[in-house]
Amino acid sequence: PGKLDRVHGLTPLPRLPNPVPAAYPEHRLLGVVSAEGGAVSRLDVERLYADSVGGFYSYDDRPVRLELLVHHPLWIAWCREKPFHPKQIVRHETGDDGRPRLRLVVERCYEEEMVNRLLRLGDSFTVVSPESLVTRLLDRIRGIERRHAGRRG
């Protein structure tokens, strides 16, 4: 049982060849890579997928490099099982306090997407970089606090 149970009919389409890479204009969000001389050499499908994961948050936002430390063992396991990003790199480390932690790095991601995902972790992480992500997180947290401030008993 899934979404296929909603299909009522199929219409075969004629076999069309995939366009050659040169048919695509160069564009960073499409993952089109140009060779020397400006000719399109290939489509970087992996980059296209990674960028499209969070690209809808803001077209003007430039991808940033994210690095953070996850401190709580349950969240460490969760971050490995449910990746924040398809291109994340994780490394287990031992913190200064002797406890395990996870260093999570994403070379190219969008800050707004990461703010939404990081809020799930509560206070179990530390942002190493970028500093602008810390500012966005604090702004979002203050907004949540203001919205719920009248409910304190």
DSSP file with accessible surface (Angstrom, degrees, kcal/mol):
  #  RESIDUE AA STRUCTURE BP1 BP2  ACC     N-H-->O    O-->H-N    N-H-->O    O-->H-N    TCO  KAPPA ALPHA  PHI   PSI    X-CA   Y-CA   Z-CA
    1    1 A P              0   0  179      0, 0.0     2,-0.3     0, 0.0     0, 0.0   0.000 360.0 360.0 360.0 120.6    0.0    0.0    0.0
    2    2 A G    >   -     0   0   40      0, 0.0     3,-1.2     0, 0.0     4,-0.1  -0.820 360.0 -51.4-164.0-156.5    1.5    3.3   -1.1
    3    3 A K  G >  S+     0   0  161     -2,-0.3     3,-1.6     1,-0.3     4,-0.1   0.727 119.3  72.3 -71.3 -21.1    1.0    6.0   -3.7
    4    4 A L  G >  S+     0   0  148      1,-0.3     3,-1.6     2,-0.2    -1,-0.3   0.748  81.9  71.6 -68.3 -19.1    0.9    3.5   -6.5
    5    5 A D  G <  S+     0   0  108     -3,-1.2    -1,-0.3     1,-0.3    -2,-0.2   0.624  91.7  60.4 -71.3  -7.1   -2.6    2.3   -5.4
    6    6 A R  G <  S+     0   0  165     -3,-1.6     2,-0.4    -4,-0.1    -1,-0.3   0.459  77.8 109.4 -95.6  -2.8   -3.9    5.7   -6.7
    7    7 A V    <   +     0   0   75     -3,-1.6     3,-0.1    -4,-0.1    -3,-0.0  -0.609  39.1 176.2 -78.4 128.9   -2.8    5.1  -10.3
    8    8 A H        -     0   0  188     -2,-0.4     2,-0.3     1,-0.4    -1,-0.1   0.561  61.8  -8.7-108.7 -13.9   -5.7    4.6  -12.6
    9    9 A G        -     0   0   58      2,-0.0     2,-0.4     0, 0.0    -1,-0.4  -0.942  53.6-140.2-177.1 156.2   -4.0    4.3  -15.9
   10   10 A L        -     0   0  155     -2,-0.3    -3,-0.0    -3,-0.1     0, 0.0  -0.983   5.5-160.8-128.2 141.6   -0.7    4.7  -17.8
   11   11 A T        -     0   0  121     -2,-0.4     2,-0.1     0, 0.0    -2,-0.0  -0.974  22.6-133.0-120.9 113.7    0.0    6.2  -21.2
   12   12 A P        -     0   0  122      0, 0.0     3,-0.0     0, 0.0    -2,-0.0  -0.418  20.0-147.0 -65.1 139.5    3.3    5.2  -22.8
   13   13 A L        -     0   0  149     -2,-0.1     3,-0.1     1,-0.1     0, 0.0  -0.748  27.8 -91.7-101.9 155.5    5.3    8.1  -24.2
   14   14 A P        -     0   0   97      0, 0.0     2,-0.5     0, 0.0    -1,-0.1  -0.332  50.2 -98.1 -64.2 147.4    7.5    7.9  -27.3
   15   15 A R        -     0   0  243     -3,-0.0     0, 0.0     1,-0.0     0, 0.0  -0.583  46.5-171.4 -68.9 117.7   11.1    7.1  -26.4
   16   16 A L        -     0   0  137     -2,-0.5     2,-0.1    -3,-0.1    -3,-0.0  -0.938  22.1-120.0-112.2 136.3   12.9   10.5  -26.5
   17   17 A P        -     0   0  117      0, 0.0     3,-0.1     0, 0.0     0, 0.0  -0.399  32.3-106.6 -71.7 147.6   16.7   10.7  -26.2
   18   18 A N        -     0   0  151      1,-0.1     2,-0.0    -2,-0.1     0, 0.0  -0.533  42.9-103.6 -67.5 141.4   18.2   12.6  -23.3
   19   19 A P        -     0   0   69      0, 0.0    -1,-0.1     0, 0.0     5,-0.0  -0.335  36.0-109.1 -64.5 148.6   19.6   15.9  -24.4
   20   20 A V    >   -     0   0   99      1,-0.1     3,-2.3    -3,-0.1     4,-0.3  -0.427  32.7-107.3 -72.3 153.0   23.3   16.1  -24.6
   21   21 A P  G >  S+     0   0   48      0, 0.0     3,-1.9     0, 0.0    21,-0.1   0.846 117.2  66.6 -53.4 -32.4   25.0   18.3  -21.9
   22   22 A A  G 3  S+     0   0   72      1,-0.3    18,-0.1    18,-0.2     4,-0.1   0.731  89.1  67.6 -63.3 -18.1   25.7   21.0  -24.4
   23   23 A A  G <  S+     0   0   67     -3,-2.3    -1,-0.3     2,-0.1    -3,-0.0   0.678  88.1  79.9 -76.0 -15.4   22.0   21.6  -24.8
   24   24 A Y  S <  S-     0   0   80     -3,-1.9     2,-0.1    -4,-0.3    16,-0.1  -0.753  82.4-124.9 -94.1 137.8   21.7   22.9  -21.2
   25   25 A P        -     0   0   93      0, 0.0     2,-0.2     0, 0.0     7,-0.1  -0.472  39.0 -95.7 -73.4 151.2   22.7   26.5  -20.3
   26   26 A E        +     0   0  127     -2,-0.1     2,-0.3    12,-0.1     7,-0.1  -0.476  58.9 156.0 -68.1 132.4   25.4   26.8  -17.6
   27   27 A H    >>> -     0   0   89      5,-0.3     5,-1.6    -2,-0.2     3,-0.7  -0.904  44.1-138.3-160.5 132.9   23.7   27.4  -14.2
   28   28 A R  G >45S+     0   0   84     -2,-0.3     3,-0.6     1,-0.2    -1,-0.1   0.854 105.5  50.0 -65.6 -34.1   24.9   26.7  -10.6
   29   29 A L  G 345S+     0   0   33      1,-0.2    -1,-0.2     2,-0.1    23,-0.1   0.722 108.4  53.2 -78.5 -18.5   21.6   25.3   -9.4
   30   30 A L  G <45S-     0   0   77     -3,-0.7    -1,-0.2     2,-0.1    18,-0.2   0.513 107.6-125.0 -90.4  -6.3   21.3   23.0  -12.4
   31   31 A G  T <<5 +     0   0    0     -4,-0.6    13,-4.2    -3,-0.6     2,-0.5   0.806  51.0 161.3  72.0  25.7   24.7   21.4  -11.7
   32   32 A V  E   < -A   43   0A   5     -5,-1.6     2,-0.5    11,-0.2    -5,-0.3  -0.716  22.2-160.3 -85.4 127.5   25.9   22.2  -15.2
   33   33 A V  E     -A   42   0A  37      9,-2.5     8,-2.3    -2,-0.5     9,-1.4  -0.932   2.5-150.2-113.7 127.5   29.7   22.1  -15.4
   34   34 A S  E     -A   40   0A  30     -2,-0.5     6,-0.3     6,-0.3     2,-0.1  -0.751   7.4-140.9 -97.3 142.8   31.6   23.8  -18.2
   35   35 A A    >   -     0   0   47      4,-3.2     3,-1.8    -2,-0.4     4,-0.1  -0.322  49.9 -63.3 -83.9 176.5   35.0   22.6  -19.5
   36   36 A E  T 3  S+     0   0  194      1,-0.3     3,-0.4     2,-0.1    -1,-0.2  -0.357 127.0  37.3 -60.3 142.2   37.7   25.0  -20.5
   37   37 A G  T 3  S-     0   0   88      1,-0.2    -1,-0.3    -3,-0.1     3,-0.1   0.399 124.5 -86.7  92.3  -4.3   36.6   27.1  -23.4
   38   38 A G  S <  S+     0   0   51     -3,-1.8     2,-0.2     1,-0.3    -1,-0.2   0.366  83.8 137.5  90.9  -8.7   33.0   27.4  -22.1
   39   39 A A        -     0   0   65     -3,-0.4    -4,-3.2    -5,-0.1     2,-0.3  -0.554  61.8-111.8 -75.0 137.8   31.5   24.2  -23.7
   40   40 A V  E     +A   34   0A  27     -6,-0.3    -6,-0.3    -2,-0.2   -18,-0.2  -0.523  36.2 180.0 -69.9 126.7   29.3   22.3  -21.3
   41   41 A S  E     -     0   0A  59     -8,-2.3     2,-0.3    -2,-0.3    -7,-0.2   0.793  55.6 -21.1-100.1 -34.5   31.1   19.0  -20.5
   42   42 A R  E     -A   33   0A 127     -9,-1.4    -9,-2.5   -21,-0.1     2,-0.5  -0.990  56.1-107.1-166.8 162.5   28.6   17.3  -18.1
   43   43 A L  E     -A   32   0A  57     -2,-0.3     2,-1.4   -11,-0.2   -11,-0.2  -0.886  27.1-141.2 -97.7 129.5   25.7   17.6  -15.7
   44   44 A D     >  +     0   0   34    -13,-4.2     4,-2.4    -2,-0.5     5,-0.2  -0.706  25.4 176.8 -91.4  87.0   26.7   17.2  -12.1
   45   45 A V  H  > S+     0   0   99     -2,-1.4     4,-2.7     1,-0.2     5,-0.2   0.880  76.1  55.5 -64.0 -36.2   23.6   15.2  -11.0
   46   46 A E  H  > S+     0   0  126      1,-0.2     4,-2.5     2,-0.2    -1,-0.2   0.931 110.4  45.3 -63.4 -42.7   24.9   14.7   -7.5
   47   47 A R  H  > S+     0   0   63      2,-0.2     4,-2.8     1,-0.2     5,-0.3   0.916 110.7  54.2 -66.7 -40.3   25.4   18.5   -7.0
   48   48 A L  H  X S+     0   0   65     -4,-2.4     4,-2.2   -18,-0.2    -2,-0.2   0.943 111.5  44.8 -58.5 -45.8   21.9   19.1   -8.6
   49   49 A Y  H  X S+     0   0  140     -4,-2.7     4,-1.4     2,-0.2    -2,-0.2   0.944 113.6  49.0 -64.9 -47.1   20.3   16.7   -6.0
   50   50 A A  H  X S+     0   0    2     -4,-2.5     4,-0.6     1,-0.2     3,-0.3   0.917 115.1  44.4 -61.8 -42.2   22.2   18.1   -3.1
   51   51 A D  H >X S+     0   0    2     -4,-2.8     4,-1.4     1,-0.2     3,-0.6   0.868 109.4  56.1 -70.1 -35.0   21.4   21.7   -4.0
   52   52 A S  H 3< S+     0   0   64     -4,-2.2     4,-0.5    -5,-0.3    -1,-0.2   0.762  90.5  74.6 -72.3 -20.5   17.7   20.9   -4.7
   53   53 A V  H 3< S+     0   0   28     -4,-1.4    -1,-0.2    -3,-0.3    -2,-0.2   0.917 122.0   6.9 -56.9 -42.4   17.2   19.5   -1.2
   54   54 A G  H X< S+     0   0    0     -3,-0.6     3,-1.7    -4,-0.6     4,-0.4   0.393 100.6 103.3-121.7   4.1   17.2   22.9    0.3
   55   55 A G  G >< S+     0   0    9     -4,-1.4     3,-0.7     1,-0.3    -3,-0.1   0.754  70.9  67.8 -63.3 -24.3   17.2   25.2   -2.8
   56   56 A F  G 3  S+     0   0  132     -4,-0.5    -1,-0.3     1,-0.2     3,-0.2   0.672  84.9  73.4 -71.9 -13.4   13.6   26.0   -2.5
   57   57 A Y  G <  S-     0   0   82     -3,-1.7     2,-0.3     1,-0.3    -1,-0.2   0.899 118.8 -11.6 -67.1 -39.9   14.2   28.0    0.7
   58   58 A S    <   -     0   0   39     -3,-0.7    -1,-0.3    -4,-0.4     3,-0.2  -0.809  47.0-160.6-164.3 122.5   15.8   30.9   -1.0
   59   59 A Y  S    S+     0   0  167     -2,-0.3    -1,-0.1    -3,-0.2    -3,-0.1   0.750  99.7  50.4 -74.1 -23.5   17.0   31.3   -4.5
   60   60 A D  S    S+     0   0  149      2,-0.1     2,-0.3     0, 0.0    -1,-0.2   0.638  86.7 101.6 -88.0 -17.4   19.2   34.3   -3.5
   61   61 A D        -     0   0   27     -3,-0.2    -3,-0.1    -6,-0.1     3,-0.0  -0.529  68.2-140.3 -67.5 130.3   20.8   32.4   -0.6
   62   62 A R        -     0   0  193     -2,-0.3    49,-0.3     1,-0.1    47,-0.1  -0.721  26.9-101.0 -90.7 143.4   24.3   31.2   -1.5
   63   63 A P        -     0   0   30      0, 0.0     2,-0.3     0, 0.0    47,-0.2  -0.288  42.7-163.5 -60.3 146.3   25.3   27.7   -0.3
   64   64 A V  E     -B  109   0B  39     45,-3.1    45,-1.8    -3,-0.0     2,-0.6  -0.822  24.4-106.1-125.2 166.5   27.5   27.7    2.8
   65   65 A R  E     -     0   0B 100     -2,-0.3     2,-0.4    43,-0.2    42,-0.2  -0.862  36.5-157.8 -94.9 122.6   29.8   25.2    4.5
   66   66 A L  E     +B  106   0B   1     40,-2.9    40,-2.4    -2,-0.6     2,-0.4  -0.855  16.1 173.2-103.6 134.8   28.2   23.9    7.7
   67   67 A E  E     +BC 105 129B  27     62,-2.7    61,-2.5    -2,-0.4    62,-2.0  -0.981  10.9 158.3-138.7 127.4   30.2   22.4   10.5
   68   68 A L  E     -BC 104 127B   1     36,-2.3    36,-2.8    -2,-0.4     2,-0.5  -0.965  33.6-130.3-144.9 162.7   28.7   21.4   13.8
   69   69 A L  E     -BC 103 126B  16     57,-2.8    57,-2.5    -2,-0.3     2,-0.5  -0.966  15.7-155.0-113.9 129.3   29.3   19.2   16.8
   70   70 A V  E     -BC 102 125B   0     32,-2.8    32,-2.3    -2,-0.5    55,-0.3  -0.920  12.5-179.2-106.6 128.7   26.5   16.9   18.1
   71   71 A H        +     0   0   67     53,-2.9    54,-0.1    -2,-0.5    -1,-0.1   0.767  50.5  81.9-102.5 -32.0   26.9   16.0   21.8
   72   72 A H  S  > S-     0   0   76     52,-0.7     4,-2.4     1,-0.1     3,-0.3  -0.647  70.5-136.7 -86.4 132.0   24.1   13.8   22.9
   73   73 A P  H  > S+     0   0   67      0, 0.0     4,-2.2     0, 0.0     5,-0.2   0.853 103.6  51.4 -55.6 -38.3   24.5   10.0   22.1
   74   74 A L  H  > S+     0   0  128      1,-0.2     4,-2.2     2,-0.2     5,-0.1   0.909 112.6  45.2 -66.9 -39.9   20.9    9.6   21.0
   75   75 A W  H  > S+     0   0   72     -3,-0.3     4,-2.7     2,-0.2    -1,-0.2   0.831 108.6  57.7 -72.6 -30.1   21.1   12.6   18.6
   76   76 A I  H  X S+     0   0   13     -4,-2.4     4,-1.4     2,-0.2    -2,-0.2   0.957 110.2  43.9 -60.4 -48.4   24.5   11.3   17.3
   77   77 A A  H  X S+     0   0   56     -4,-2.2     4,-2.1     1,-0.2    -2,-0.2   0.919 113.5  51.3 -63.0 -41.4   22.8    8.0   16.4
   78   78 A W  H  X S+     0   0   66     -4,-2.2     4,-3.4     1,-0.2    -1,-0.2   0.913 106.5  53.6 -63.7 -42.3   19.9    9.9   14.8
   79   79 A C  H  < S+     0   0    0     -4,-2.7     5,-0.3     1,-0.2    -1,-0.2   0.808 111.4  46.5 -64.4 -30.2   22.1   12.1   12.7
   80   80 A R  H  < S+     0   0  125     -4,-1.4    -1,-0.2    -3,-0.2    -2,-0.2   0.859 118.4  41.1 -76.6 -36.9   23.8    9.1   11.3
   81   81 A E  H  < S+     0   0  141     -4,-2.1    -2,-0.2     1,-0.3    -3,-0.2   0.866 124.6  34.5 -80.0 -38.2   20.5    7.3   10.6
   82   82 A K  S  < S-     0   0  110     -4,-3.4    -1,-0.3    -5,-0.2    -2,-0.0  -0.790  90.8-144.7-117.3  83.8   18.6   10.3    9.3
   83   83 A P        -     0   0   73      0, 0.0    -3,-0.1     0, 0.0    -4,-0.1  -0.160   9.5-144.9 -56.0 141.1   21.1   12.4    7.4
   84   84 A F  S    S+     0   0    4     -5,-0.3    33,-0.1     1,-0.3    -4,-0.1   0.767  88.5   9.2 -68.0 -29.8   20.7   16.2    7.6
   85   85 A H  S >  S-     0   0    3      1,-0.1     3,-1.7    24,-0.0    -1,-0.3  -0.992  73.9-120.3-154.1 143.8   21.9   16.4    4.0
   86   86 A P  T 3  S+     0   0   59      0, 0.0   -36,-0.1     0, 0.0    -1,-0.1   0.750 114.4  44.6 -63.1 -19.6   22.7   13.8    1.3
   87   87 A K  T 3  S+     0   0   84     21,-0.1    20,-0.5   -37,-0.1    21,-0.1   0.101  82.7 137.5-111.9  23.8   26.3   15.0    1.1
   88   88 A Q    <   -     0   0   35     -3,-1.7     2,-0.4    18,-0.1    18,-0.2  -0.351  40.4-151.3 -70.6 150.8   27.1   15.2    4.8
   89   89 A I  E     -D  105   0B  99     16,-3.0    16,-2.9     2,-0.0     2,-0.4  -0.988  14.7-167.6-120.0 128.3   30.4   13.9    6.2
   90   90 A V  E     -D  104   0B  38     -2,-0.4     2,-0.4    14,-0.2    14,-0.2  -0.917   9.1-177.8-121.0 147.1   30.4   12.6    9.8
   91   91 A R  E     -D  103   0B 137     12,-1.8    12,-2.9    -2,-0.4     2,-0.3  -0.979  23.2-132.1-143.3 127.7   33.3   11.7   12.0
   92   92 A H  E     +D  102   0B 108     -2,-0.4     2,-0.3    10,-0.2    10,-0.2  -0.622  36.2 168.7 -77.8 138.2   33.1   10.4   15.6
   93   93 A E  E     -D  101   0B  36      8,-2.8     8,-2.3    -2,-0.3     2,-0.5  -0.878  35.9-116.9-138.9 171.3   35.4   12.2   18.0
   94   94 A T  E     -D  100   0B 101     -2,-0.3     5,-0.1     6,-0.2     8,-0.0  -0.974  33.6-136.8-113.7 126.9   36.0   12.4   21.7
   95   95 A G    >   -     0   0    8      4,-3.1     3,-2.2    -2,-0.5     6,-0.0  -0.171  30.9 -96.1 -74.5 173.4   35.3   15.8   23.3
   96   96 A D  T 3  S+     0   0  165      1,-0.3    -1,-0.1     2,-0.1    -2,-0.0   0.773 126.7  58.6 -60.1 -24.9   37.5   17.7   25.8
   97   97 A D  T 3  S-     0   0  113      2,-0.2    -1,-0.3     1,-0.0    -2,-0.0   0.392 119.3-111.4 -86.1   2.4   35.2   16.2   28.5
   98   98 A G  S <  S+     0   0   54     -3,-2.2    -2,-0.1     1,-0.3    -1,-0.0   0.425  79.2 124.1  84.3  -1.5   36.0   12.6   27.3
   99   99 A R        -     0   0  142      1,-0.1    -4,-3.1    -5,-0.1    -1,-0.3  -0.619  67.4-100.9 -92.2 152.7   32.5   12.1   26.0
  100  100 A P  E     + D   0  94B  74      0, 0.0     2,-0.3     0, 0.0    -6,-0.2  -0.344  43.7 173.3 -69.4 149.4   31.7   11.0   22.4
  101  101 A R  E     - D   0  93B  44     -8,-2.3    -8,-2.8   -25,-0.0     2,-0.5  -0.959  26.3-126.3-148.3 165.7   30.6   13.6   19.9
  102  102 A L  E     -BD  70  92B   0    -32,-2.3   -32,-2.8    -2,-0.3     2,-0.6  -0.969  10.4-151.3-119.1 126.0   29.9   13.7   16.2
  103  103 A R  E     -BD  69  91B  38    -12,-2.9   -12,-1.8    -2,-0.5     2,-0.5  -0.896  18.4-167.6 -94.2 120.2   31.4   16.2   13.9
  104  104 A L  E     -BD  68  90B   1    -36,-2.8   -36,-2.3    -2,-0.6     2,-0.4  -0.950   6.1-177.2-114.1 125.2   29.0   16.8   11.0
  105  105 A V  E     -BD  67  89B  13    -16,-2.9   -16,-3.0    -2,-0.5     2,-0.5  -0.985  12.2-177.4-126.0 132.6   30.2   18.7    7.9
  106  106 A V  E     -B   66   0B   0    -40,-2.4   -40,-2.9    -2,-0.4     3,-0.2  -0.985  12.6-159.6-125.2 116.7   28.2   19.6    4.8
  107  107 A E  E    S+     0   0B  99    -20,-0.5     2,-0.4    -2,-0.5    -1,-0.1   0.826  81.2  22.8 -67.1 -33.4   30.3   21.4    2.2
  108  108 A R  E    S+     0   0B  81    -43,-0.1     2,-0.3   -21,-0.1    -1,-0.2  -0.916  80.1 127.5-140.6 110.3   27.3   23.0    0.4
  109  109 A C  E     -B   64   0B   1    -45,-1.8   -45,-3.1    -2,-0.4     2,-0.5  -0.945  53.4-102.5-150.5 172.4   24.0   23.7    2.1
  110  110 A Y     >  -     0   0    3     -2,-0.3     4,-1.9   -47,-0.2     5,-0.2  -0.870  21.5-139.9-104.7 133.2   21.5   26.5    2.6
  111  111 A E  H  > S+     0   0   12     -2,-0.5     4,-2.5   -49,-0.3     5,-0.2   0.889 100.1  54.7 -58.2 -45.5   21.3   28.1    6.0
  112  112 A E  H  > S+     0   0   50      1,-0.2     4,-1.6     2,-0.2    -1,-0.2   0.908 108.7  49.4 -60.6 -39.6   17.6   28.4    6.2
  113  113 A E  H  > S+     0   0    0      1,-0.2     4,-1.7     2,-0.2    -1,-0.2   0.923 111.7  49.0 -62.2 -42.7   17.2   24.7    5.6
  114  114 A M  H  X S+     0   0    1     -4,-1.9     4,-3.1     1,-0.2     5,-0.2   0.862 103.9  59.4 -70.1 -33.7   19.7   23.9    8.3
  115  115 A V  H  X S+     0   0    0     -4,-2.5     4,-1.8     1,-0.2    -1,-0.2   0.960 107.4  47.0 -57.3 -49.0   18.0   26.2   10.9
  116  116 A N  H  < S+     0   0   53     -4,-1.6     4,-0.4     1,-0.2    -1,-0.2   0.890 116.3  44.0 -61.9 -39.0   14.8   24.2   10.5
  117  117 A R  H >< S+     0   0   50     -4,-1.7     3,-0.9     1,-0.2     4,-0.3   0.890 111.0  53.0 -74.8 -39.0   16.7   20.9   10.9
  118  118 A L  H >< S+     0   0    0     -4,-3.1     3,-2.0     1,-0.2     4,-0.2   0.824  94.2  69.5 -69.3 -29.6   18.9   21.9   13.7
  119  119 A L  G >< S+     0   0   57     -4,-1.8     3,-1.4     1,-0.3    -1,-0.2   0.797  88.7  66.9 -60.3 -24.1   16.1   23.1   15.9
  120  120 A R  G <  S+     0   0  136     -3,-0.9    -1,-0.3    -4,-0.4    -2,-0.2   0.786  92.5  60.9 -62.6 -28.5   15.1   19.4   16.2
  121  121 A L  G X  S-     0   0    1     -3,-2.0     3,-2.1    -4,-0.3    -1,-0.3   0.466  86.8-161.7 -83.1  -1.8   18.3   18.8   18.2
  122  122 A G  T <   -     0   0   52     -3,-1.4     3,-0.3     1,-0.3    -1,-0.3  -0.327  67.4 -21.8  59.5-127.7   17.4   21.2   21.0
  123  123 A D  T 3  S+     0   0  150      1,-0.2    -1,-0.3    -2,-0.1    -4,-0.1   0.128 111.2 102.4-102.1  23.1   20.5   22.0   23.0
  124  124 A S  S <  S+     0   0   14     -3,-2.1   -53,-2.9   -53,-0.1   -52,-0.7   0.150  73.3  58.0 -95.2  20.0   22.5   19.0   21.9
  125  125 A F  E     -C   70   0B  33     -3,-0.3     2,-0.4   -55,-0.3   -55,-0.2  -0.970  59.0-150.6-145.3 160.4   24.7   20.6   19.3
  126  126 A T  E     -C   69   0B  69    -57,-2.5   -57,-2.8    -2,-0.3     2,-0.5  -0.998  21.4-133.5-130.9 127.5   27.2   23.4   18.8
  127  127 A V  E     -C   68   0B  21     -2,-0.4   -59,-0.3   -59,-0.2    -2,-0.0  -0.717  20.9-179.5 -80.0 123.1   27.6   25.3   15.5
  128  128 A V  E     +     0   0B  63    -61,-2.5   -60,-0.2    -2,-0.5    -1,-0.2   0.862  60.3  43.4 -85.4 -45.4   31.3   25.6   14.6
  129  129 A S  E    S+C   67   0B  35    -62,-2.0   -62,-2.7     1,-0.2    -1,-0.4  -0.972  89.5  31.8-162.0 152.6   30.6   27.5   11.4
  130  130 A P    >>  -     0   0   25      0, 0.0     3,-1.0     0, 0.0     4,-0.9   0.586  54.4-155.4 -86.7 156.0   29.2   29.6    9.8
  131  131 A E  H 3> S+     0   0  136      1,-0.3     4,-1.7     2,-0.2     3,-0.4   0.832  92.7  66.3 -62.8 -31.7   28.7   32.3   12.4
  132  132 A S  H 3> S+     0   0   57      1,-0.2     4,-2.1     2,-0.2    -1,-0.3   0.821  94.8  58.3 -62.5 -27.5   25.7   33.6   10.4
  133  133 A L  H <> S+     0   0    1     -3,-1.0     4,-2.5     2,-0.2    -1,-0.2   0.895 101.8  54.1 -68.4 -37.2   23.9   30.4   11.1
  134  134 A V  H  X S+     0   0   36     -4,-0.9     4,-2.6    -3,-0.4    -2,-0.2   0.933 108.0  50.4 -60.3 -44.0   24.2   31.0   14.9
  135  135 A T  H  X S+     0   0   74     -4,-1.7     4,-2.4     1,-0.2    -2,-0.2   0.930 110.8  48.4 -60.5 -45.2   22.6   34.4   14.3
  136  136 A R  H  X S+     0   0   73     -4,-2.1     4,-2.3     1,-0.2    -1,-0.2   0.899 111.4  50.3 -63.5 -41.5   19.7   32.9   12.4
  137  137 A L  H  X S+     0   0   12     -4,-2.5     4,-2.7     2,-0.2    -2,-0.2   0.937 111.1  48.3 -61.7 -46.4   19.2   30.2   15.1
  138  138 A L  H  X S+     0   0   74     -4,-2.6     4,-2.6     1,-0.2     5,-0.2   0.906 110.8  51.3 -62.9 -40.2   19.1   32.8   17.9
  139  139 A D  H  X S+     0   0   90     -4,-2.4     4,-2.0    -5,-0.2    -1,-0.2   0.922 112.3  46.3 -61.1 -44.4   16.6   35.0   15.9
  140  140 A R  H  X S+     0   0   71     -4,-2.3     4,-2.2     2,-0.2    -2,-0.2   0.923 112.7  49.6 -65.5 -42.0   14.3   32.0   15.4
  141  141 A I  H  X S+     0   0   83     -4,-2.7     4,-2.7     1,-0.2    -2,-0.2   0.920 110.3  50.3 -64.6 -42.3   14.6   30.9   19.0
  142  142 A R  H  X S+     0   0  116     -4,-2.6     4,-2.7     1,-0.2    -1,-0.2   0.890 109.0  52.8 -62.8 -39.0   13.8   34.5   20.2
  143  143 A G  H  X S+     0   0   16     -4,-2.0     4,-2.1     2,-0.2    -2,-0.2   0.918 110.3  46.9 -62.4 -42.0   10.8   34.5   17.9
  144  144 A I  H  X S+     0   0   61     -4,-2.2     4,-1.7     2,-0.2    -2,-0.2   0.930 112.0  51.1 -64.7 -42.4    9.5   31.3   19.4
  145  145 A E  H  X S+     0   0  102     -4,-2.7     4,-1.0     1,-0.2    -2,-0.2   0.927 110.0  49.0 -62.6 -43.4   10.1   32.6   22.9
  146  146 A R  H >< S+     0   0  174     -4,-2.7     3,-0.6     1,-0.2     4,-0.4   0.911 109.4  53.0 -62.3 -41.0    8.2   35.8   22.2
  147  147 A R  H 3< S+     0   0  169     -4,-2.1    -1,-0.2     1,-0.2    -2,-0.2   0.847 119.6  33.4 -64.9 -30.7    5.2   33.9   20.7
  148  148 A H  H >< S+     0   0   78     -4,-1.7     3,-1.6    -3,-0.2     4,-0.3   0.420  87.9 100.8-106.2   2.7    5.0   31.7   23.8
  149  149 A A  G X< S+     0   0   44     -4,-1.0     3,-1.2    -3,-0.6    -1,-0.1   0.847  77.5  57.7 -61.1 -35.4    6.0   34.1   26.5
  150  150 A G  G 3  S+     0   0   80     -4,-0.4    -1,-0.3     1,-0.2    -2,-0.1   0.628  94.8  67.9 -71.9  -9.8    2.4   34.9   27.6
  151  151 A R  G <   +     0   0  198     -3,-1.6    -1,-0.2     2,-0.0    -2,-0.2   0.521  69.6 115.9 -89.0  -6.6    1.8   31.2   28.4
  152  152 A R    <         0   0  172     -3,-1.2    -3,-0.0    -4,-0.3     0, 0.0  -0.422 360.0 360.0 -68.0 137.4    4.1   31.0   31.4
  153  153 A G              0   0  123     -2,-0.1    -1,-0.2     0, 0.0    -2,-0.0   0.233 360.0 360.0-109.7 360.0    2.3   30.3   34.6
